[in-house]
Amino acid sequence: MSPQVPAAPQSISWRASYRKAWDESKATGKPMLINISAKWCLACRTLEQQTLNQPQVQQMVNENFIAVQLDADAHRDLVQSFRVTGLPTCLVVAPDLTIEDRIIGMQPANTFTGRLSESVRPDIEMASTPAPASATQPANGI
């Protein structure tokens, strides 16, 4: 009997372009998970290292969401249009750009996956906030 080879570490399939992620969201019907952070943000790094790198989080995100990362400094107008007030902020955004959930700050992996589970289960009504009109008009290349 040969020894089991451990599975290669999985990672979240982050899209670098908001526009392409939104197009993919509309095409697949999957909501976007938008992770808004900044290089200087310590809580953002903690979320990435302690939550977003956990296998159960990675699997849930990859199976249920179109994931996109936005640097708050590089995409100020878009971040402002989503009314982000603190970092890190993760938004669950429907293909029609309705914000289904807003997860602000550092969250443990179990809490984070719980919030994501609620946002993708059809039997749970989430309070939704329509995205501002400017979010529907992303700048070219974002």
GUKETOR-725593 format. One record per residue: x negated, z negated, y negated of N, C-alpha, C, O, CB in turn; chain. Coordinates in nm, 3 decimals. Each point is the difference from the previous one (the first is absolute). Glycine has a CB too. Layout:
! GUKETOR-725593
- npx;npz;npy;capx;capz;capy;cpx;cpz;cpy;opx;opz;opy;cbpx;cbpz;cbpy;guba
- X;Z;Y;X;Z;Y;X;Z;Y;X;Z;Y;X;Z;Y;A
...
This chain:
! GUKETOR-725593
- npx;npz;npy;capx;capz;capy;cpx;cpz;cpy;opx;opz;opy;cbpx;cbpz;cbpy;guba
- -0.085;0.000;0.117;0.085;0.000;-0.117;-0.089;0.000;-0.124;-0.087;-0.086;-0.015;0.272;-0.036;0.139;A
- -0.163;0.219;-0.211;-0.082;0.009;-0.121;0.056;-0.091;-0.109;0.121;-0.022;-0.008;-0.184;0.260;0.068;A
- -0.025;-0.291;-0.144;0.048;-0.088;-0.106;0.085;0.077;-0.102;-0.021;0.119;-0.024;-0.182;-0.264;0.055;A
- 0.299;0.074;-0.088;0.086;0.059;-0.102;-0.080;0.023;-0.128;-0.075;-0.087;-0.045;0.278;-0.027;0.144;A
- -0.188;0.230;-0.154;-0.064;0.030;-0.127;0.096;-0.043;-0.110;0.115;0.044;-0.002;-0.249;0.152;0.100;A
- 0.088;-0.281;-0.188;0.091;-0.043;-0.106;0.043;0.119;-0.086;-0.077;0.094;-0.023;-0.031;-0.320;0.021;A
- 0.231;0.219;-0.046;0.051;0.106;-0.086;-0.080;0.002;-0.129;-0.043;-0.103;-0.052;0.274;0.081;0.152;A
- -0.250;0.141;-0.150;-0.070;0.014;-0.127;0.083;-0.066;-0.109;0.123;0.008;0.002;-0.233;0.209;0.073;A
- 0.045;-0.282;-0.169;0.077;-0.062;-0.106;0.084;0.103;-0.074;-0.047;0.110;-0.032;-0.130;-0.286;0.008;A
- 0.298;0.139;-0.001;0.092;0.088;-0.073;-0.011;-0.032;-0.147;-0.039;-0.111;-0.037;0.196;0.127;0.235;A
- -0.123;0.076;-0.281;0.006;-0.028;-0.141;0.124;0.069;-0.055;0.057;0.089;0.063;-0.309;-0.110;-0.082;A
- 0.293;-0.021;-0.097;0.116;0.061;-0.064;-0.038;0.139;-0.049;-0.108;0.020;-0.057;0.198;-0.247;-0.013;A
- -0.003;0.322;0.094;-0.022;0.139;-0.043;0.043;0.013;-0.146;0.108;0.048;-0.031;-0.072;0.040;0.267;A
- -0.124;-0.133;-0.324;0.030;0.004;-0.143;-0.008;0.142;-0.053;-0.094;0.072;0.032;0.006;-0.304;-0.057;A
- 0.185;0.272;-0.054;-0.005;0.127;-0.071;-0.063;-0.028;-0.136;0.030;-0.103;-0.061;0.176;0.198;0.184;A
- -0.288;-0.008;-0.169;-0.068;-0.019;-0.128;0.083;0.051;-0.117;-0.025;-0.036;-0.115;-0.194;0.055;0.232;A
- 0.318;0.065;-0.089;0.079;0.063;-0.105;0.144;-0.049;0.005;0.068;0.014;0.102;-0.217;0.188;-0.094;A
- 0.196;-0.258;-0.119;0.139;-0.043;-0.010;0.094;0.119;0.020;0.098;-0.010;0.072;-0.164;-0.177;-0.228;A
- 0.035;0.297;0.092;0.086;0.118;0.007;0.014;0.050;0.144;0.110;0.031;0.045;-0.180;0.031;-0.278;A
- -0.043;-0.054;0.305;0.005;0.047;0.139;0.073;-0.101;0.088;0.074;0.039;0.091;-0.289;0.086;-0.125;A
- 0.195;-0.253;0.008;0.071;-0.104;0.077;0.150;0.011;-0.023;0.078;-0.013;0.094;-0.279;-0.139;-0.110;A
- 0.241;0.174;-0.108;0.142;0.013;-0.030;0.059;0.124;0.068;0.110;-0.006;0.055;-0.147;-0.110;-0.275;A
- -0.036;0.227;0.217;0.045;0.122;0.069;0.018;-0.028;0.149;0.098;0.043;0.060;-0.216;0.101;-0.231;A
- 0.022;-0.215;0.230;0.008;-0.033;0.143;0.116;-0.094;0.027;0.068;0.013;0.102;-0.317;0.018;-0.080;A
- 0.274;-0.125;-0.112;0.111;-0.092;0.014;0.133;0.075;0.000;0.088;-0.026;0.082;-0.224;-0.153;-0.195;A
- 0.150;0.272;0.020;0.123;0.080;-0.007;0.016;0.085;0.126;0.111;0.014;0.051;-0.127;-0.009;-0.301;A
- -0.093;0.052;0.300;0.007;0.087;0.118;0.033;-0.077;0.127;0.071;0.052;0.087;-0.236;0.099;-0.197;A
- 0.114;-0.274;0.123;0.019;-0.077;0.122;0.115;-0.100;-0.007;0.050;-0.045;0.103;-0.291;0.072;-0.062;A
- 0.283;-0.062;-0.163;0.102;-0.102;-0.016;-0.054;-0.141;0.007;0.075;-0.097;-0.011;0.085;0.256;0.107;A
- -0.292;-0.172;-0.077;-0.061;-0.133;0.006;-0.025;-0.051;-0.142;-0.035;0.078;-0.089;-0.073;-0.024;0.312;A
- 0.126;-0.184;-0.243;-0.034;-0.055;-0.132;-0.150;-0.003;-0.021;-0.078;0.002;0.095;0.287;-0.140;-0.089;A
- -0.249;0.134;-0.132;-0.141;-0.018;-0.033;-0.029;-0.149;-0.009;0.085;-0.079;-0.042;-0.093;0.300;-0.083;A
- -0.112;-0.258;0.164;-0.054;-0.132;-0.030;-0.112;0.027;-0.099;-0.103;0.057;0.035;0.165;-0.162;0.194;A
- -0.041;0.062;-0.354;-0.098;0.024;-0.104;-0.075;-0.131;-0.025;0.059;-0.098;-0.045;0.084;0.281;-0.061;A
- -0.272;-0.182;0.134;-0.086;-0.116;-0.025;-0.069;0.022;-0.133;-0.084;0.089;-0.014;0.049;-0.133;0.264;A
- 0.070;-0.040;-0.348;-0.058;0.013;-0.133;-0.100;-0.114;-0.017;0.035;-0.117;0.008;0.175;0.228;-0.103;A
- -0.335;-0.073;0.070;-0.106;-0.099;-0.012;-0.102;0.048;-0.103;0.017;0.105;-0.062;0.016;-0.179;0.302;A
- -0.136;-0.004;-0.257;-0.110;0.037;-0.090;-0.130;-0.051;0.059;-0.002;-0.099;0.074;0.155;0.092;-0.278;A
- -0.261;0.076;0.172;-0.131;-0.038;0.054;-0.041;-0.141;-0.038;-0.065;-0.068;0.079;0.001;0.306;-0.088;A
- 0.102;-0.283;-0.109;-0.040;-0.130;-0.051;0.090;-0.114;0.050;-0.028;-0.117;-0.027;-0.061;0.233;-0.173;A
- 0.197;-0.084;0.272;0.102;-0.098;0.039;-0.038;-0.072;0.130;0.001;0.061;0.107;0.174;0.080;-0.221;A
- -0.209;-0.269;0.104;-0.039;-0.078;0.116;0.115;-0.015;0.100;-0.021;0.010;0.121;-0.143;-0.132;-0.264;A
- 0.285;0.097;0.093;0.116;-0.013;0.090;0.027;0.131;0.074;0.047;-0.002;0.114;0.051;-0.172;-0.268;A
- -0.127;0.286;0.090;0.017;0.131;0.065;-0.096;0.013;0.118;0.040;0.045;0.108;0.032;0.057;-0.327;A
- -0.198;-0.141;0.198;-0.098;0.006;0.108;0.040;-0.094;0.114;-0.017;0.034;0.117;-0.165;0.024;-0.283;A
- 0.234;-0.175;0.131;0.044;-0.096;0.102;0.116;0.057;0.081;0.002;-0.013;0.122;-0.076;-0.178;-0.269;A
- 0.170;0.255;0.081;0.112;0.062;0.070;-0.052;0.107;0.096;0.046;0.008;0.114;0.106;-0.053;-0.309;A
- -0.246;0.126;0.149;-0.056;0.105;0.085;-0.073;-0.058;0.121;0.016;0.049;0.112;-0.038;0.097;-0.314;A
- -0.057;-0.251;0.179;-0.084;-0.057;0.107;0.077;-0.089;0.096;-0.030;-0.002;0.119;-0.160;0.013;-0.276;A
- 0.288;-0.085;0.108;0.068;-0.097;0.085;0.137;0.045;0.048;0.054;-0.058;0.095;-0.177;-0.115;-0.216;A
- 0.181;0.273;0.060;0.135;0.042;0.038;0.003;0.146;0.043;0.041;0.031;0.112;0.053;-0.198;-0.270;A
- -0.137;0.257;0.071;0.013;0.142;0.028;-0.092;0.048;0.112;0.019;0.109;0.052;0.046;-0.077;-0.288;A
- -0.164;-0.113;0.273;-0.088;0.041;0.109;0.044;-0.059;0.135;-0.069;0.019;0.100;-0.118;-0.002;-0.265;A
- 0.299;-0.087;0.168;0.049;-0.057;0.125;0.071;0.108;0.083;0.078;0.078;-0.055;-0.053;-0.304;-0.057;A
- -0.052;0.231;0.243;0.058;0.106;0.084;0.152;0.011;-0.007;0.052;0.111;-0.002;-0.244;-0.145;0.151;A
- 0.264;-0.079;-0.153;0.146;0.008;-0.004;0.050;0.059;-0.132;0.102;0.069;-0.002;-0.091;-0.268;0.155;A
- -0.082;0.173;-0.262;0.035;0.058;-0.130;-0.030;0.149;0.002;0.083;0.081;-0.042;-0.129;-0.301;-0.076;A
- -0.071;0.257;0.166;-0.040;0.140;0.004;0.096;0.083;0.085;0.040;0.109;-0.040;-0.278;-0.179;0.011;A
- 0.276;0.017;0.144;0.092;0.072;0.088;0.136;0.017;-0.068;0.056;0.110;0.002;-0.177;-0.201;0.200;A
- 0.174;-0.017;-0.261;0.130;0.010;-0.065;-0.002;0.100;-0.115;0.091;0.081;-0.014;-0.045;-0.319;0.077;A
- -0.150;0.233;-0.143;-0.008;0.092;-0.114;-0.011;0.144;0.049;0.073;0.087;-0.048;-0.183;-0.267;-0.092;A
- 0.021;0.206;0.234;-0.021;0.137;0.047;0.125;0.058;0.067;0.024;0.120;-0.009;-0.265;-0.173;0.039;A
- 0.319;-0.030;0.038;0.118;0.049;0.072;0.121;0.019;-0.090;0.086;0.083;0.028;-0.173;-0.197;0.173;A
- 0.096;0.037;-0.309;0.124;-0.004;-0.076;-0.009;0.045;-0.144;0.104;0.015;-0.066;-0.043;-0.196;0.213;A
- -0.181;0.204;-0.199;-0.016;0.027;-0.143;-0.098;0.115;-0.025;-0.083;0.033;0.085;0.133;-0.273;-0.132;A
- -0.037;0.298;-0.069;-0.101;0.090;-0.054;-0.078;-0.088;-0.098;0.051;-0.036;-0.106;0.090;0.256;0.133;A
- -0.264;-0.253;0.009;-0.078;-0.097;-0.077;-0.087;0.070;-0.104;-0.065;0.101;0.029;0.065;-0.255;0.167;A
- 0.001;0.099;-0.316;-0.083;0.056;-0.108;-0.058;-0.116;-0.080;0.068;-0.099;-0.028;0.073;0.311;0.016;A
- -0.267;-0.197;-0.025;-0.067;-0.101;-0.083;-0.012;0.056;-0.141;-0.034;0.117;-0.020;-0.094;-0.211;0.219;A
- 0.155;0.008;-0.295;-0.017;0.037;-0.140;-0.090;-0.102;-0.067;0.023;-0.120;0.010;0.202;0.233;-0.015;A
- -0.327;-0.064;-0.063;-0.084;-0.086;-0.082;0.072;-0.019;-0.133;0.027;0.096;-0.072;-0.244;-0.016;0.185;A
- 0.246;-0.205;-0.145;0.077;-0.031;-0.121;-0.068;0.050;-0.126;0.067;0.039;-0.096;0.024;-0.239;0.212;A
- -0.221;0.200;-0.118;-0.073;0.046;-0.118;-0.001;0.152;-0.012;0.005;0.053;-0.111;-0.147;-0.257;0.127;A
- 0.136;0.273;0.096;-0.006;0.146;-0.002;0.137;0.065;-0.020;0.008;0.114;-0.045;-0.205;-0.128;0.194;A
- 0.303;-0.059;-0.117;0.136;0.057;-0.008;0.091;-0.090;-0.083;0.110;-0.036;0.042;-0.142;0.144;0.183;A
- -0.016;-0.143;-0.343;0.073;-0.096;-0.087;0.144;0.042;-0.029;0.090;-0.083;0.008;-0.308;0.025;-0.110;A
- 0.240;0.184;0.070;0.136;0.045;-0.035;0.095;-0.015;0.118;0.112;-0.049;-0.016;-0.209;0.209;-0.150;A
- 0.054;-0.118;0.283;0.084;-0.010;0.118;0.026;-0.146;0.036;0.113;-0.037;0.032;-0.204;0.256;0.050;A
- -0.014;-0.301;-0.087;0.014;-0.142;0.030;0.097;-0.065;-0.099;0.084;-0.081;0.038;-0.319;0.075;0.058;A
- 0.222;0.041;-0.222;0.091;-0.054;-0.102;0.143;0.047;0.025;0.094;-0.077;-0.021;-0.283;0.072;-0.144;A
- 0.207;0.129;0.208;0.135;0.051;0.026;0.068;-0.075;0.114;0.123;-0.008;0.004;-0.196;0.233;-0.086;A
- -0.005;-0.281;0.173;0.055;-0.081;0.108;0.016;-0.147;-0.041;0.040;-0.084;0.081;-0.145;0.240;0.084;A
- 0.075;-0.186;-0.290;0.015;-0.135;-0.057;-0.077;-0.105;0.079;0.052;-0.107;0.032;0.173;0.173;-0.116;A
- -0.349;-0.034;0.114;-0.087;-0.093;0.071;-0.048;-0.105;-0.099;-0.053;0.032;-0.107;-0.020;0.146;0.273;A
- 0.092;-0.305;-0.130;-0.036;-0.110;-0.091;-0.117;-0.082;0.052;-0.053;-0.084;-0.074;0.288;0.076;0.000;A
- -0.276;0.029;0.197;-0.112;-0.075;0.056;-0.060;0.074;0.117;0.063;0.086;0.061;0.040;-0.299;-0.136;A
- -0.226;0.179;0.104;-0.072;0.064;0.112;-0.039;-0.105;0.102;-0.027;-0.115;-0.036;-0.059;0.296;-0.117;A
- 0.084;-0.143;0.278;0.045;0.127;0.057;0.152;0.007;0.003;0.068;-0.102;0.008;-0.277;0.115;0.130;A
- 0.261;0.108;-0.143;0.143;0.024;0.018;0.014;0.111;0.103;-0.062;0.105;-0.010;0.118;-0.177;-0.228;A
- 0.027;0.046;0.337;0.036;0.102;0.099;0.147;0.032;-0.020;0.085;-0.089;0.001;-0.262;0.010;0.167;A
- 0.206;0.207;-0.184;0.138;0.044;-0.019;0.045;0.078;0.122;-0.073;0.085;0.051;0.041;-0.078;-0.300;A
- 0.153;-0.036;0.295;0.065;0.082;0.101;0.095;0.089;-0.078;0.095;-0.047;-0.062;-0.115;-0.129;0.251;A
- -0.007;0.307;-0.184;0.073;0.095;-0.083;0.064;0.105;0.089;-0.068;0.069;0.076;-0.090;-0.108;-0.270;A
- 0.290;0.051;0.185;0.075;0.099;0.078;-0.035;0.141;-0.047;-0.053;0.018;-0.109;0.240;-0.184;0.143;A
- -0.158;0.266;0.050;-0.029;0.138;-0.039;0.065;0.042;-0.132;-0.050;0.090;-0.067;0.029;-0.038;0.308;A
- 0.134;-0.117;-0.279;0.066;0.032;-0.127;-0.058;-0.081;-0.116;0.054;0.002;-0.111;0.153;0.054;0.238;A
- -0.319;-0.127;-0.101;-0.073;-0.082;-0.096;0.071;-0.129;-0.040;-0.032;-0.060;-0.103;-0.066;0.269;0.020;A
- 0.193;-0.254;0.166;0.059;-0.131;-0.019;-0.099;-0.103;0.052;-0.049;0.012;0.113;0.286;0.079;-0.092;A
- -0.266;-0.191;-0.101;-0.088;-0.107;0.045;0.080;-0.095;0.088;0.091;-0.068;-0.048;-0.236;0.087;-0.162;A
- 0.111;-0.022;0.338;0.073;-0.081;0.098;-0.054;-0.142;0.007;0.075;-0.093;0.030;-0.028;0.299;0.099;A
- -0.175;-0.223;-0.155;-0.059;-0.134;0.002;-0.125;0.002;-0.085;-0.066;0.104;-0.015;0.159;-0.153;0.246;A
- -0.125;-0.067;-0.285;-0.117;-0.018;-0.087;-0.070;-0.125;0.050;0.050;-0.111;-0.016;0.060;0.225;-0.188;A
- -0.227;-0.097;0.265;-0.076;-0.112;0.055;-0.119;-0.024;-0.093;-0.092;0.082;-0.008;0.163;-0.030;0.249;A
- -0.067;-0.165;-0.311;-0.101;-0.028;-0.101;-0.091;-0.111;0.049;0.046;-0.103;0.050;0.111;0.175;-0.234;A
- -0.287;-0.051;0.168;-0.097;-0.103;0.034;-0.043;0.003;0.145;0.046;0.082;0.080;0.053;-0.219;-0.258;A
- -0.186;0.045;0.210;-0.054;-0.013;0.136;0.109;-0.052;0.093;0.069;-0.096;-0.031;-0.302;0.054;-0.061;A
- 0.246;0.107;0.207;0.097;-0.040;0.101;-0.072;-0.008;0.135;-0.079;0.088;0.032;0.271;0.019;-0.160;A
- -0.166;-0.212;0.208;-0.055;-0.001;0.135;0.060;0.115;0.082;0.109;0.049;-0.032;-0.141;-0.301;0.020;A
- -0.038;0.294;0.114;0.043;0.116;0.080;0.142;-0.016;0.053;0.079;0.094;-0.007;-0.316;-0.057;0.071;A
- 0.273;-0.155;-0.011;0.134;-0.018;0.056;0.108;0.010;-0.107;0.106;0.059;0.024;-0.204;-0.204;0.153;A
- 0.073;0.090;-0.294;0.096;0.011;-0.110;0.013;0.145;-0.045;0.110;0.048;-0.024;-0.167;-0.282;-0.050;A
- -0.055;0.302;0.064;-0.002;0.140;-0.044;0.078;0.087;0.098;0.083;0.080;-0.041;-0.306;-0.117;-0.071;A
- 0.196;0.023;0.242;0.072;0.083;0.098;0.148;-0.036;0.003;0.084;0.087;0.024;-0.294;-0.069;0.113;A
- 0.243;-0.144;-0.161;0.140;-0.040;-0.007;0.072;0.071;-0.113;0.111;0.050;0.018;-0.171;-0.271;0.078;A
- -0.004;0.225;-0.211;0.060;0.071;-0.115;0.014;0.149;0.030;0.103;0.060;-0.031;-0.203;-0.230;-0.126;A
- -0.003;0.229;0.218;0.008;0.142;0.032;0.108;0.028;0.103;0.070;0.100;-0.009;-0.313;-0.077;-0.042;A
- 0.257;-0.112;0.150;0.105;0.016;0.102;0.138;0.003;-0.064;0.083;0.083;0.035;-0.228;-0.200;0.133;A
- 0.167;0.028;-0.261;0.130;-0.004;-0.068;0.026;0.128;-0.077;0.114;0.045;-0.010;-0.133;-0.292;-0.007;A
- -0.086;0.305;-0.038;0.020;0.119;-0.083;0.024;0.127;0.082;0.049;0.098;-0.055;-0.193;-0.205;-0.116;A
- 0.112;0.107;0.300;0.022;0.120;0.081;0.116;-0.015;0.099;0.037;0.097;0.065;-0.279;-0.048;-0.088;A
- 0.298;-0.166;0.033;0.113;-0.019;0.092;0.129;0.041;-0.070;0.032;-0.054;-0.106;-0.152;-0.135;0.224;A
- 0.193;0.284;-0.060;0.120;0.051;-0.067;0.113;-0.102;-0.011;0.089;0.016;-0.083;-0.153;0.207;0.166;A
- 0.063;-0.327;0.000;0.110;-0.095;-0.003;-0.019;-0.107;-0.107;0.087;-0.086;-0.016;-0.053;0.126;0.258;A
- -0.142;-0.036;-0.315;-0.024;-0.097;-0.106;0.010;0.071;-0.134;-0.072;0.096;-0.025;-0.076;-0.236;0.175;A
- 0.236;0.091;-0.234;0.014;0.056;-0.135;-0.103;-0.065;-0.090;0.003;-0.121;-0.021;0.244;0.165;0.054;A
- -0.339;0.035;-0.085;-0.099;-0.052;-0.093;0.051;0.022;-0.142;0.064;0.101;-0.030;-0.254;-0.054;0.192;A
- 0.161;-0.143;-0.248;0.030;0.022;-0.141;-0.092;0.110;-0.048;-0.122;-0.008;0.019;0.196;-0.234;-0.057;A
- -0.020;0.342;-0.023;-0.085;0.112;-0.042;0.004;0.015;-0.151;0.100;-0.028;-0.066;-0.059;0.144;0.284;A
- -0.152;-0.071;-0.268;-0.015;0.025;-0.142;-0.035;0.147;-0.017;-0.099;0.046;0.058;0.024;-0.285;-0.105;A
- 0.154;0.314;-0.029;-0.037;0.140;-0.017;-0.134;0.013;-0.070;-0.031;-0.075;-0.093;0.273;0.137;0.085;A
- -0.320;0.033;0.053;-0.129;0.025;-0.064;0.025;0.061;-0.137;0.098;0.072;-0.019;-0.211;-0.039;0.243;A
- 0.026;-0.061;-0.318;0.016;0.060;-0.132;-0.016;0.152;0.007;-0.068;0.052;0.088;-0.018;-0.263;-0.193;A
- 0.149;0.279;0.012;-0.003;0.147;0.000;-0.142;0.054;-0.001;-0.027;0.103;0.060;0.246;-0.103;-0.178;A
- -0.310;-0.069;0.050;-0.136;0.050;-0.009;-0.072;-0.001;0.135;-0.098;0.073;0.018;0.091;-0.154;-0.253;A
- 0.054;0.000;0.330;-0.062;-0.002;0.132;0.033;0.127;0.077;-0.070;0.034;0.096;0.083;-0.284;-0.094;A
- 0.093;0.319;-0.042;0.036;0.123;0.069;-0.083;0.119;-0.047;0.006;0.107;0.059;0.224;-0.197;-0.032;A
- -0.306;0.070;-0.132;-0.081;0.108;-0.054;-0.147;-0.038;0.003;-0.061;-0.019;-0.105;0.252;0.091;-0.042;A
- -0.250;-0.082;0.268;-0.140;-0.038;0.005;-0.089;0.106;-0.064;0.029;0.119;0.003;0.017;-0.249;0.205;A
- -0.152;0.082;-0.266;-0.097;0.091;-0.061;-0.061;0.088;0.108;-0.007;-0.040;0.116;-0.041;-0.125;-0.300;A
- 0.005;0.281;0.149;-0.062;0.092;0.097;-0.118;-0.067;0.067;-0.082;-0.065;-0.065;0.154;0.263;-0.071;A
- -0.079;-0.182;0.268;-0.115;-0.050;0.075;0.007;-0.145;0.037;-0.090;-0.049;0.068;-0.038;0.217;-0.181;A
- 0.230;-0.240;0.071;0.008;-0.142;0.036;0.056;-0.012;0.139;0.016;-0.111;0.051;0.015;0.043;-0.291;A
